[in-house]
Amino acid sequence: MAVVVFVGVKYVNKLASLFLACVIISIVSIYAGAIKSVFQPPNFSICMLGNRTLVRDQFDVCSKTVLEGNVTVPSQLWRNFCSSGNMSSPQCDDYFNQNNVTEIQGIPGLASGIIRDNMWGDYLEKGQILEKAGLPSVDVHRAVESVGLYVSADITTSFTLLVGIFFPSATGIMAGSNRSGDLKDAQKSIPIGTILAITTTTLVYFSSVVLFGACIEGAVLRDKFGDAVSKNLVVGTLSWPSPWVIVIGSFFSTVGAGLQSLTGAPRLLQAIAKDNIIPFLRVFGHGKANGEPTWALLLTGLIAELGILIASLDMVAPILSM
């Protein structure tokens, strides 16, 4: 992406309309899928043992036993929790013995009333098992070897951490002001564009949060890696007519956001360098003959690459929001 920006901003501007169209189509498909879920929720089940969410990749059938011919035999789930496959004298995890296995809908739909359960915050500690309130459960001491069979939190979550992760999503509203030097009438365009950007993103984000909370089971929303749903894309399953609309829209949204950052940030750095606000940044005020911030773009690309190499949004996001 840095190469595209280096070649020229005009190419980025030509691609902007395509990226925006794909993003708008993907957003509309989510709204359409939410409306469709009122009448026909998608078949998207998750398996629960008591009130604990199970990792779906560890078994095939959500049941303790299966019927083979006329014989009832232990299922793969049974063998995961029991050291003996003999049903007559099983040696099983205590929690597995005393709780039932049930399947619930991961996306019960807009008319399900699930938003009442998702209304309040539920922050998890690292290693805490993901549970669904309201399901019957006999709480017993769990065996250590069974922990990996449940969906659990990989980090301790908090409101501050979530703000850090969400913060980069709201920085796009500054795209116009970051490129004020390229605007024909910056004094007029920046206020109007910024206000419209704030209004649009606020409506989309708030409506998306409400729709997800009203359509999707809370255990699925908090399942960070999709372990309970075999890594399937939850928003893609909710959307209509196809999950590929979300995949394509997400791809172009990511590329568009990356190009926008690599277009705006170097110009901001170049302006700071030219004003000599920070003397040692003076070198980044130089660029091409047409004003393109070459050195500032190289530094921005390097910083972006370092963030990519960290390979953890949970670690990068709090730094961005400091």
C-alpha positions in Angstrom: 0.0 0.0 0.0 2.9 2.3 0.7 4.1 1.8 -2.9 0.7 2.8 -4.2 0.7 6.0 -2.2 4.4 6.6 -3.2 3.4 6.4 -6.9 0.8 9.1 -6.5 -2.2 10.2 -4.4 -4.3 10.4 -7.6 -4.4 6.6 -7.8 -5.6 6.4 -4.2 -8.4 8.9 -5.0 -9.5 6.8 -8.0 -9.8 3.7 -5.9 -11.6 5.5 -3.0 -15.0 5.3 -4.7 -14.7 1.5 -5.3 -13.7 0.9 -1.7 -16.5 3.1 -0.3 -19.1 1.3 -2.5 -18.0 -2.1 -1.2 -18.1 -1.0 2.4 -21.6 0.5 2.0 -22.9 -2.7 0.4 -21.5 -4.8 3.2 -23.1 -2.5 5.8 -26.5 -2.7 4.0 -26.2 -6.5 3.9 -25.8 -6.6 7.7 -29.0 -4.5 8.1 -30.8 -6.7 5.6 -29.7 -9.9 7.4 -30.8 -8.5 10.8 -34.3 -7.8 9.3 -34.4 -11.2 7.8 -33.6 -12.8 11.1 -36.9 -11.6 12.4 -38.7 -14.2 10.2 -35.9 -16.7 9.5 -32.9 -16.7 11.8 -29.8 -18.5 10.4 -29.1 -22.0 11.6 -26.0 -21.2 13.7 -25.9 -23.4 16.8 -23.4 -23.6 19.7 -22.9 -26.5 22.1 -23.2 -26.0 25.8 -22.3 -28.2 28.7 -24.3 -26.9 31.6 -23.9 -23.2 31.1 -20.3 -23.4 29.8 -19.5 -22.9 26.1 -17.6 -25.8 24.4 -14.9 -25.6 21.7 -16.7 -26.9 18.7 -13.5 -28.2 16.9 -13.0 -30.8 19.7 -16.0 -33.0 18.7 -18.5 -33.7 15.9 -21.9 -34.2 17.5 -23.2 -32.1 20.4 -24.3 -35.1 22.5 -22.9 -37.4 25.1 -23.9 -40.5 23.1 -24.7 -41.4 19.5 -26.8 -44.1 18.0 -24.9 -46.5 15.7 -27.3 -49.0 14.2 -29.3 -50.0 17.2 -26.5 -49.5 19.7 -25.9 -46.4 21.8 -22.2 -45.7 22.0 -20.1 -42.8 23.5 -19.7 -39.8 21.3 -16.5 -37.9 20.6 -17.5 -35.4 23.3 -17.8 -38.2 25.8 -14.4 -39.5 25.0 -13.0 -36.0 25.5 -14.2 -35.8 29.0 -13.9 -39.4 30.0 -10.7 -41.4 30.4 -12.7 -44.7 29.8 -14.8 -45.3 26.7 -16.8 -47.9 28.6 -20.3 -46.5 29.4 -20.9 -49.1 32.0 -18.0 -47.9 34.2 -17.0 -44.5 33.0 -14.4 -42.3 34.6 -15.5 -38.9 33.6 -15.0 -35.3 34.6 -17.4 -34.4 37.5 -18.9 -31.4 35.7 -19.5 -33.5 32.6 -21.3 -36.2 34.7 -23.6 -33.8 36.5 -24.6 -31.4 33.7 -26.5 -31.9 30.4 -25.3 -31.1 26.9 -27.6 -28.7 25.0 -27.5 -26.8 21.7 -28.6 -23.2 21.6 -28.9 -20.8 18.7 -25.9 -18.5 18.3 -28.0 -16.1 16.3 -31.5 -16.3 17.6 -32.6 -13.2 15.6 -34.0 -9.7 16.1 -37.3 -10.9 17.6 -35.8 -13.2 20.2 -35.4 -10.6 22.9 -31.8 -11.6 23.5 -30.9 -7.9 23.8 -32.2 -8.0 27.4 -29.3 -10.4 28.2 -26.7 -8.4 26.3 -27.7 -5.0 27.7 -25.1 -5.0 30.5 -21.3 -5.3 30.5 -19.7 -8.7 31.3 -15.9 -8.4 31.5 -13.9 -11.6 31.8 -10.7 -12.4 33.6 -7.9 -14.2 31.7 -8.7 -17.9 31.7 -12.3 -17.5 32.8 -14.7 -19.9 31.0 -17.3 -18.3 28.8 -20.7 -19.0 30.4 -24.4 -18.2 29.6 -26.5 -17.0 32.4 -29.8 -18.6 32.7 -28.9 -22.1 31.7 -29.1 -24.8 34.4 -25.7 -25.8 35.8 -24.4 -27.8 38.7 -21.2 -26.1 39.7 -18.5 -28.6 40.7 -14.7 -28.6 40.8 -13.5 -29.1 37.3 -10.6 -31.3 36.3 -7.6 -29.4 35.0 -7.4 -31.5 31.9 -10.9 -30.5 30.8 -10.2 -26.7 30.7 -9.0 -26.8 27.1 -12.4 -28.1 26.0 -14.2 -24.9 27.0 -14.1 -21.5 25.4 -12.2 -19.1 27.7 -10.8 -15.6 27.7 -7.2 -15.2 26.5 -6.8 -11.8 28.2 -8.4 -9.8 31.0 -10.9 -7.4 29.5 -11.9 -4.0 30.7 -13.7 -0.9 29.4 -10.3 0.9 28.9 -9.0 -2.0 26.7 -12.2 -2.0 24.6 -11.9 1.8 24.1 -8.3 1.2 22.9 -9.4 -1.4 20.4 -12.3 0.7 19.1 -10.4 4.0 19.0 -8.8 3.5 15.6 -12.2 3.0 14.0 -13.1 6.6 14.8 -10.0 8.2 13.4 -11.2 8.2 9.8 -13.3 11.3 10.4 -10.0 13.3 10.4 -9.1 12.2 6.9 -10.2 15.4 5.3 -8.3 17.7 7.7 -5.2 15.6 7.4 -5.2 16.2 3.6 -6.2 19.9 3.8 -3.4 20.8 1.4 -5.0 18.8 -1.4 -8.5 20.4 -0.9 -9.7 23.1 -3.3 -11.6 25.0 -0.6 -10.3 23.6 2.8 -12.0 26.3 4.9 -15.4 25.1 3.5 -14.9 21.4 2.9 -13.3 20.4 6.3 -16.1 21.5 8.6 -18.8 20.1 6.4 -17.0 16.9 5.7 -16.0 16.3 9.3 -19.5 16.9 10.7 -21.0 14.6 8.1 -18.4 12.0 8.8 -19.1 12.2 12.6 -22.8 11.9 12.0 -22.6 9.0 9.6 -20.1 6.9 11.6 -22.0 7.6 14.9 -25.3 6.3 13.3 -23.6 3.2 11.7 -21.7 2.3 14.9 -24.6 2.7 17.3 -27.0 0.9 15.1 -24.6 -1.9 14.5 -24.0 -2.3 18.3 -27.8 -2.4 18.9 -28.4 -4.9 16.0 -25.6 -7.3 17.1 -26.8 -7.2 20.7 -30.4 -7.8 19.6 -29.6 -10.7 17.2 -26.5 -12.5 18.5 -26.1 -14.6 21.6 -23.8 -13.0 24.2 -21.6 -16.1 24.4 -20.9 -15.8 20.7 -20.2 -12.0 20.9 -17.6 -12.6 23.6 -16.0 -15.6 21.8 -13.0 -13.7 20.5 -11.6 -16.4 18.2 -14.9 -18.1 17.2 -14.0 -21.4 19.0 -17.6 -22.1 19.7 -18.7 -21.8 16.1 -15.7 -23.5 14.3 -14.1 -20.2 13.4 -17.1 -19.2 11.2 -17.6 -15.5 10.6 -20.5 -14.5 12.8 -21.3 -11.2 11.1 -21.1 -12.9 7.7 -23.6 -15.5 8.8 -26.0 -12.8 10.0 -25.7 -10.8 6.8 -27.7 -11.3 3.6 -27.4 -12.6 0.9 -24.0 -14.2 1.5 -21.1 -14.1 4.0 -18.8 -13.3 1.1 -20.3 -9.8 1.0 -18.8 -9.1 4.4 -15.5 -10.8 3.6 -15.1 -8.6 0.4 -16.3 -5.5 2.2 -13.9 -6.0 5.1 -11.0 -6.5 2.8 -11.7 -3.3 0.8 -12.4 -1.4 4.1 -9.0 -2.5 5.5 -7.2 -1.6 2.3 -9.0 1.7 2.1 -8.3 2.6 5.7 -4.6 1.7 5.2 -4.3 3.9 2.1 -6.0 6.7 3.9 -3.6 6.5 6.8 -0.6 6.3 4.5 -1.9 9.3 2.6 -2.9 11.6 5.6 -0.2 10.8 8.2 2.8 11.6 6.1 1.3 15.0 5.1 0.7 15.8 8.8 4.3 14.9 9.6 5.6 16.9 6.7 3.7 20.0 7.8 5.1 19.6 11.4 8.6 19.2 10.0 8.3 22.3 7.7 7.1 24.5 10.6 10.2 23.4 12.5 8.1 22.6 15.6 10.3 19.7 16.4 13.8 20.4 15.0 15.1 16.9 14.6 12.1 16.1 12.3 13.2 18.7 9.8 14.4 16.1 7.3 10.9 14.8 6.9 9.8 18.1 5.5 11.5 17.3 2.2 9.8 15.4 -0.6 9.2 15.2 -4.3 9.1 18.3 -6.5 5.3 18.1 -6.6 5.2 18.2 -2.8 4.7 14.5 -2.1 6.1 13.7 1.4 8.6 11.0 0.4 10.6 10.8 3.6 7.6 11.2 5.8 5.9 8.3 3.9 8.9 6.1 4.5 8.8 6.7 8.2 5.0 6.2 8.3 5.4 2.9 6.4 8.1 1.7 8.8 6.0 2.5 11.9 3.0 0.7 10.3 5.1 -2.3 9.5 6.3 -2.5 13.1 2.7 -2.5 14.3 1.9 -5.3 11.8 4.9 -7.4 13.0 3.6 -7.2 16.6 0.7 -9.2 15.3 -1.6 -8.4 18.2 -4.4 -5.8 18.1 -4.8 -6.1 21.9 -1.2 -4.9 22.3 -1.2 -2.2 19.7 -4.6 -0.6 20.3 -3.9 0.7 23.9 -0.7 2.4 22.5 -2.7 4.2 19.8 -5.2 5.6 22.3 -2.7 6.9 24.8 
